[in-house]
Amino acid sequence: MVIRLVMGLLLMMSLTDDTLSAQASDADTRPATSPAPTGWFQVVDAGGDNPMRWMFGPLMEFQGRLYVGAYQPGAGCEIWRSADGQQWNVVVGPDATTPAGFGSPHNEQVTRLFVVGDWLLAGTWNTAQGAQLWRSRDGDHWEAVVGGTSSIPNGFGKTDTGIIALALFRDLLFAGTGSHEASQAELWVSHDQGLTWEPLAGERIAIHLALGRESSYLQDFMVFRDALYVSVGNPELGAEIWRTRDGRAWEAVVGAPSGYEAGLINPHWDKIFSLDVFNDYLYAAVSSSTTEAAGVLWRSRDGTAWEVVSGEGTFGDSTHYGVSNVKAIGRRLVLSTTPHAGQAPEIWMSEEGQHWQPLAGSTAETPSGLTNPNNIGVAALGGFRGWLYLTTLNRVDGGQIWRSPLPVSEAAAPPAR
């Protein structure tokens, strides 16, 4: 199911100036569009005039410009770039230096954008061949480091996979993969910024097998209190969270053998799409694949003891099966919810991480879905040059990009991730 694929890859699924070697022509520039009520402005509509661009996201700032992936089933993914968040040009796609899908239509989705040193990394989902990882120093010219023309096979040797999560910790680059199949998630590590890789966890690796058991996705990484945390989607047992302090030895902090059962008490909570740090807490955005449990937000002061920030139904109502994104932007914590069929996503904000006000939704001035009920998911959240940005999944009209101004005191928001 497409919504499971897309939301499972978020980051998905969420933003820093130098001269790039190639500039877009006027024909390649996508203009800003119309404002919505109460401070939301739509900067890209209808998939950028192509309704088959179902989704934009993830977001990432690199060298003072904002980058965003575009999901095109069957046509190959694209990457767009903007210096001001309003005017956009395509840097991976038709008429760009790098073709759509990095040359393969099977690379349908950019699953993660990540910055390591002077490099912008882009992970893909590739059902037919297996995940690929590409890197660029300027956003225009790209080289393969996993799959494609590299010496490492697509998907580290597996088809129907995506590189969903990337992290840098203790000078090591970590990659988490996912698949539609159970027991297919794997964890890989690189000592040279992605040129060579070593397996750490997964079905094919004897050591730390439990980290990948029955798991479909390694969904997000976050560094917190001198440790690296990874969230694991597990449709059989419930979501898990693991951590390492040295990059080698891993322990479960949610899921056996920790003090918390997988799924943080409820096995229907089987996905943790997003992790972030805010006010000295680690936050986890928890979702359910069924109607048996509404999505919740959890947090921990030390990564070991966890508490519920939002009970079921806190955000909107029980038709929202998940908190799909949680992001610290400026001095606020922002989250999006993922609805069941027939409902539109909502956006909520908190100044201290416990009490929430709606930015878009059934109780806000701006309606759920940001005026378009066909926006069925928020793919990414991020901050860039004093604005809050979000991207949507829309299989009818095409994905959209929206922005809303942050308070002046918060204009220097941290970059999107």
C-alpha positions as CSV (number, residue, x, y, z in Angstrom):
1,M,0.0,0.0,0.0
2,V,1.4,3.4,-1.0
3,I,0.7,5.2,2.2
4,R,2.5,2.5,4.2
5,L,5.5,2.8,1.8
6,V,5.7,6.6,1.9
7,M,5.1,7.2,5.6
8,G,7.4,4.3,6.5
9,L,10.2,6.1,4.7
10,L,9.9,9.4,6.3
11,L,11.8,11.1,7.7
12,M,10.6,10.6,6.1
13,M,10.5,11.0,6.2
14,S,12.3,16.4,7.6
15,L,17.5,22.9,5.9
16,T,22.8,26.4,5.0
17,D,25.6,29.8,0.5
18,D,28.0,29.0,-2.1
19,T,28.2,29.3,-5.9
20,L,26.9,26.1,-7.7
21,S,28.3,25.1,-11.0
22,A,25.0,24.9,-12.9
23,Q,22.1,27.3,-12.7
24,A,18.5,26.6,-13.8
25,S,17.0,28.2,-16.9
26,D,13.8,30.3,-16.6
27,A,11.9,27.3,-17.9
28,D,13.1,25.1,-15.1
29,T,12.1,27.5,-12.3
30,R,8.9,26.7,-10.4
31,P,7.2,29.9,-9.1
32,A,5.6,30.4,-5.8
33,T,1.8,30.2,-5.7
34,S,-1.1,31.3,-3.5
35,P,-1.5,32.0,0.2
36,A,-3.9,29.9,2.4
37,P,-5.8,31.3,5.4
38,T,-4.0,32.2,8.7
39,G,-0.4,32.5,7.5
40,W,0.1,29.4,5.4
41,F,1.6,30.0,1.9
42,Q,1.6,27.3,-0.8
43,V,4.9,27.5,-2.7
44,V,4.5,24.4,-4.9
45,D,1.1,23.1,-6.0
46,A,-0.2,20.1,-8.0
47,G,3.1,18.3,-8.1
48,G,4.8,21.3,-9.8
49,D,2.2,21.0,-12.7
50,N,2.6,17.2,-12.8
51,P,0.0,15.3,-10.7
52,M,2.1,12.2,-11.0
53,R,4.6,13.7,-8.6
54,W,2.6,12.3,-5.7
55,M,4.8,13.5,-2.9
56,F,7.6,16.0,-2.0
57,G,10.0,15.1,0.7
58,P,12.4,14.7,2.4
59,L,13.8,18.2,3.1
60,M,17.4,19.2,3.7
61,E,19.5,22.4,3.8
62,F,22.8,22.1,2.0
63,Q,25.2,25.0,1.3
64,G,22.6,27.6,2.1
65,R,19.9,26.2,-0.2
66,L,16.8,24.1,0.5
67,Y,16.6,20.7,-1.2
68,V,13.5,18.5,-1.5
69,G,12.9,15.1,-3.1
70,A,10.0,14.4,-5.4
71,Y,8.3,10.9,-5.6
72,Q,7.3,9.8,-9.1
73,P,6.1,6.2,-9.3
74,G,7.3,4.7,-12.5
75,A,9.2,7.7,-13.7
76,G,12.1,8.1,-11.4
77,C,12.6,10.4,-8.4
78,E,13.6,14.0,-8.7
79,I,15.5,16.5,-6.4
80,W,14.5,20.2,-6.4
81,R,16.5,23.1,-5.0
82,S,15.6,26.6,-3.8
83,A,17.7,29.6,-2.5
84,D,14.7,31.4,-1.0
85,G,12.1,28.6,-0.4
86,Q,9.9,30.0,-3.1
87,Q,11.5,29.7,-6.5
88,W,12.6,26.1,-7.3
89,N,14.7,24.4,-10.0
90,V,15.2,20.7,-10.7
91,V,18.7,19.4,-10.1
92,V,17.9,15.7,-10.5
93,G,15.3,15.2,-13.2
94,P,14.4,16.1,-16.8
95,D,16.7,18.7,-18.4
96,A,19.0,18.6,-15.3
97,T,22.6,17.5,-15.3
98,T,21.6,14.3,-13.5
99,P,18.5,12.5,-15.0
100,A,15.4,11.5,-13.1
101,G,15.9,8.5,-10.8
102,F,19.7,9.0,-11.1
103,G,19.3,7.3,-14.5
104,S,16.9,4.5,-13.3
105,P,13.1,4.8,-13.3
106,H,13.1,2.2,-10.5
107,N,14.5,4.8,-8.1
108,E,11.0,6.1,-7.6
109,Q,11.6,7.9,-4.3
110,V,14.2,9.8,-2.4
111,T,13.9,8.3,1.0
112,R,16.5,10.4,2.9
113,L,18.6,13.4,2.3
114,F,21.6,13.9,4.7
115,V,24.7,16.0,4.9
116,V,28.1,14.5,5.7
117,G,31.0,17.0,5.6
118,D,31.0,18.5,2.1
119,W,28.7,15.9,0.7
120,L,24.9,15.8,0.3
121,L,23.7,12.2,0.4
122,A,20.5,10.9,-1.2
123,G,19.1,7.4,-0.4
124,T,16.5,5.9,-2.7
125,W,13.7,3.2,-2.6
126,N,14.1,0.8,-5.5
127,T,11.6,-2.1,-5.6
128,A,13.0,-3.8,-8.7
129,Q,16.8,-3.5,-8.1
130,G,17.4,-2.6,-4.5
131,A,18.2,0.7,-2.7
132,Q,20.8,3.1,-3.9
133,L,22.9,5.8,-2.2
134,W,24.2,8.8,-4.1
135,R,26.3,11.8,-3.1
136,S,27.1,15.3,-4.5
137,R,29.4,18.2,-3.6
138,D,27.3,20.8,-5.4
139,G,23.8,19.4,-5.7
140,D,24.1,19.1,-9.5
141,H,26.7,16.3,-10.1
142,W,26.1,13.0,-8.4
143,E,28.1,9.8,-7.9
144,A,26.8,6.4,-6.7
145,V,28.2,5.0,-3.5
146,V,25.8,2.1,-3.1
147,G,24.2,0.5,-6.2
148,G,24.2,2.1,-9.6
149,T,27.7,2.5,-11.0
150,S,29.4,1.9,-7.6
151,S,31.2,-1.3,-6.6
152,I,28.6,-2.1,-3.9
153,P,25.4,-3.9,-5.1
154,N,22.0,-2.3,-5.1
155,G,20.3,-2.7,-1.7
156,F,23.5,-4.1,-0.3
157,G,22.5,-7.2,-2.3
158,K,18.7,-7.2,-1.7
159,T,15.9,-6.1,-4.0
160,D,12.7,-4.2,-2.8
161,T,14.6,-2.1,-0.3
162,G,15.1,1.6,0.6
163,I,17.8,3.4,2.5
164,I,15.5,5.1,5.0
165,A,17.7,6.4,7.8
166,L,21.2,7.9,7.8
167,A,23.2,9.2,10.7
168,L,26.8,10.4,11.6
169,F,28.0,9.3,15.0
170,R,31.6,9.1,16.3
171,D,32.9,9.8,12.7
172,L,30.9,6.7,11.5
173,L,28.2,6.9,8.9
174,F,25.2,4.6,9.6
175,A,22.6,3.5,7.1
176,G,19.3,1.8,8.1
177,T,17.4,0.0,5.4
178,G,13.8,-1.1,5.0
179,S,11.6,-3.5,3.0
180,H,8.0,-4.5,2.5
181,E,9.0,-7.9,3.8
182,A,9.4,-8.8,7.5
183,S,12.8,-9.6,8.8
184,Q,14.4,-7.5,6.0
185,A,15.6,-4.4,7.8
186,E,19.4,-4.1,8.1
187,L,21.9,-1.8,9.7
188,W,25.2,-0.9,7.9
189,V,28.2,1.3,8.9
190,S,30.9,3.1,6.9
191,H,34.2,4.4,8.1
192,D,34.9,6.5,5.0
193,Q,31.8,8.6,4.5
194,G,30.0,5.9,2.5
195,L,32.6,4.4,0.1
196,T,32.8,1.1,1.9
197,W,30.3,-0.6,4.2
198,E,30.1,-3.2,6.9
199,P,26.9,-5.0,8.1
200,L,26.0,-4.6,11.8
201,A,22.5,-6.0,12.1
202,G,19.9,-7.8,10.1
203,E,18.7,-11.2,8.8
204,R,22.1,-12.0,7.2
205,I,24.3,-11.0,10.1
206,A,24.8,-13.2,13.1
207,I,25.8,-10.5,15.5
208,H,23.0,-8.3,16.9
209,L,20.4,-10.3,15.0
210,A,17.7,-9.2,17.5
211,L,17.9,-5.6,16.3
212,G,16.5,-6.6,12.9
213,R,14.3,-9.5,13.8
214,E,10.9,-9.5,12.2
215,S,11.5,-5.8,11.4
216,S,10.5,-4.1,8.2
217,Y,12.1,-0.7,8.6
218,L,14.9,1.0,10.5
219,Q,13.1,4.2,10.5
220,D,15.0,7.1,12.1
221,F,18.2,7.9,13.9
222,M,18.9,10.5,16.6
223,V,21.9,11.4,18.7
224,F,20.9,12.1,22.3
225,R,23.1,12.3,25.4
226,D,26.2,10.9,23.8
227,A,24.4,7.9,22.3
228,L,22.9,7.1,18.9
229,Y,19.3,5.9,18.9
230,V,17.5,4.1,16.1
231,S,13.7,3.4,15.8
232,V,12.6,0.1,14.3
233,G,9.3,-0.6,12.7
234,N,8.1,-4.1,13.6
235,P,4.6,-5.2,12.4
236,E,4.7,-8.4,14.3
237,L,5.8,-7.4,17.8
238,G,5.5,-3.6,17.9
239,A,8.0,-0.9,17.4
240,E,11.4,-0.9,19.1
241,I,14.1,1.7,19.9
242,W,17.8,0.7,20.2
243,R,20.9,2.6,21.1
244,T,24.7,2.5,21.1
245,R,27.3,4.5,22.8
246,D,30.3,3.3,20.7
247,G,28.7,2.4,17.3
248,R,29.2,-1.4,17.9
249,A,27.4,-2.6,21.0
250,W,23.6,-2.1,20.8
251,E,21.0,-2.4,23.5
252,A,17.2,-2.2,23.3
253,V,15.5,0.6,25.3
254,V,12.0,-0.2,23.9
255,G,11.3,-3.8,23.2
256,A,12.7,-7.1,24.7
257,P,14.9,-7.4,26.6
258,S,14.4,-3.8,27.8
259,G,12.0,-2.8,30.6
260,Y,9.4,-1.8,27.9
261,E,7.6,-4.2,25.7
262,A,7.8,-3.6,22.0
263,G,5.3,-1.0,20.9
264,L,5.7,0.8,24.3
265,I,3.1,-1.4,26.0
266,N,0.7,-1.6,23.0
267,P,1.8,-4.0,20.2
268,H,-0.5,-2.1,17.7
269,W,2.0,0.7,18.0
270,D,4.3,-0.8,15.4
271,K,6.1,2.2,13.8
272,I,8.2,5.0,15.2
273,F,8.6,7.2,12.1
274,S,10.4,10.1,13.7
275,L,12.8,10.9,16.6
276,D,14.0,14.4,17.7
277,V,15.4,16.2,20.7
278,F,13.7,19.1,22.4
279,N,14.2,20.7,25.8
280,D,16.5,17.9,26.9
281,Y,14.0,15.2,26.0
282,L,14.1,12.6,23.3
283,Y,10.7,12.4,21.5
284,A,9.3,9.5,19.5
285,A,6.5,9.8,17.1
286,V,4.5,6.5,17.4
287,S,2.0,5.1,14.9
288,S,-0.3,2.2,14.5
289,S,-1.2,0.3,11.2
290,T,-4.6,-0.6,12.5
291,T,-7.7,1.2,13.9
292,E,-7.0,-0.6,17.2
293,A,-4.8,2.2,18.6
294,A,-4.5,5.9,17.8
295,G,-1.0,7.5,17.4
296,V,0.8,8.9,20.4
297,L,3.9,10.9,21.3
298,W,6.4,9.5,23.8
299,R,9.4,11.1,25.4
300,S,12.4,10.3,27.6
301,R,14.8,12.3,29.7
302,D,17.5,9.6,29.7
303,G,16.5,7.3,26.8
304,T,15.6,4.5,29.2
305,A,12.5,5.6,31.1
306,W,9.6,6.7,28.8
307,E,6.4,8.6,29.4
308,V,3.4,9.4,27.3
309,V,3.1,13.1,26.2
310,S,-0.1,12.6,24.3
311,G,-2.8,10.1,25.1
312,E,-4.9,8.5,22.4
313,G,-7.1,11.1,20.7
314,T,-5.1,14.1,22.0
315,F,-4.3,15.3,18.4
316,G,-7.7,15.6,16.7
317,D,-9.5,12.3,17.3
318,S,-9.0,8.6,17.3
319,T,-9.2,8.5,13.5
320,H,-5.5,9.6,13.4
321,Y,-3.5,6.4,13.5
322,G,-0.1,8.0,13.9
323,V,2.2,10.9,14.7
324,S,4.1,10.8,11.4
325,N,6.7,13.6,12.1
326,V,8.0,15.3,15.2
327,K,10.5,18.2,14.7
328,A,12.2,20.8,16.9
329,I,12.0,24.0,14.9
330,G,13.3,27.2,16.6
331,R,11.9,27.2,20.1
332,R,8.9,25.1,19.2
333,L,8.1,21.4,18.8
334,V,6.0,20.7,15.7
335,L,4.3,17.5,14.7
336,S,2.0,16.1,12.1
337,T,-0.6,13.4,12.4
338,T,-1.4,10.7,9.8
339,P,-5.1,9.9,9.4
340,H,-7.1,6.8,8.5
341,A,-8.7,6.7,5.1
342,G,-11.0,9.6,4.3
343,Q,-9.3,12.0,6.7
344,A,-6.7,14.7,6.2
345,P,-3.5,15.2,8.3
346,E,-3.2,17.8,11.0
347,I,-0.3,20.0,12.2
348,W,0.3,20.8,15.9
349,M,2.8,23.0,17.8
350,S,4.0,23.2,21.4
351,E,6.3,25.7,23.2
352,E,7.3,23.2,25.9
353,G,6.5,19.8,24.5
354,Q,3.4,19.0,26.5
355,H,0.6,21.5,25.7
356,W,-0.4,21.8,22.0
357,Q,-2.1,24.2,19.7
358,P,-3.3,23.3,16.2
359,L,-1.7,25.0,13.2
360,A,-3.9,23.1,10.7
361,G,-6.7,20.7,11.5
362,S,-10.3,20.3,12.5
363,T,-9.9,22.8,15.5
364,A,-7.6,25.3,13.7
365,E,-8.5,28.2,11.4
366,T,-6.6,26.4,8.6
367,P,-8.4,23.2,7.8
368,S,-7.0,19.7,7.8
369,G,-5.0,19.0,4.6
370,L,-4.2,22.7,4.2
371,T,-7.4,23.4,2.2
372,N,-7.0,20.2,0.0
373,P,-8.7,17.1,1.4
374,N,-6.6,15.0,-1.0
375,N,-3.5,15.8,1.0
376,I,-3.5,12.5,2.9
377,G,-0.1,12.7,4.6
378,V,2.6,15.1,5.7
379,A,5.9,13.8,4.3
380,A,8.4,16.2,5.9
381,L,8.7,19.1,8.3
382,G,11.6,21.6,8.4
383,G,12.8,25.1,9.1
384,F,14.6,27.3,6.6
385,R,15.4,31.1,6.8
386,G,12.7,31.9,9.3
387,W,9.9,29.7,7.9
388,L,8.3,26.4,8.8
389,Y,8.0,24.2,5.7
390,L,6.0,21.1,5.2
391,T,5.5,18.8,2.2
392,T,2.5,16.6,1.4
393,L,1.5,13.3,-0.2
394,N,-1.4,13.7,-2.7
395,R,-2.2,10.9,-5.1
396,V,-4.9,12.9,-6.8
397,D,-3.6,16.4,-7.5
398,G,0.1,15.9,-6.9
399,G,2.2,16.7,-3.8
400,Q,2.5,20.2,-2.4
401,I,5.0,22.4,-0.5
402,W,3.7,24.9,2.1
403,R,5.4,27.3,4.4
404,S,4.4,29.5,7.4
405,P,6.4,32.3,9.0
406,L,8.1,31.5,12.4
407,P,8.1,34.2,15.1
408,V,10.9,36.7,14.6
409,S,12.8,35.5,17.7
410,E,12.9,32.0,16.1
411,A,14.0,33.0,12.6
412,A,17.4,31.2,13.1
413,A,15.7,27.8,13.3
414,P,18.0,24.7,13.2
415,P,18.2,23.0,9.8
416,A,15.8,20.4,8.6
417,R,17.0,16.8,8.9
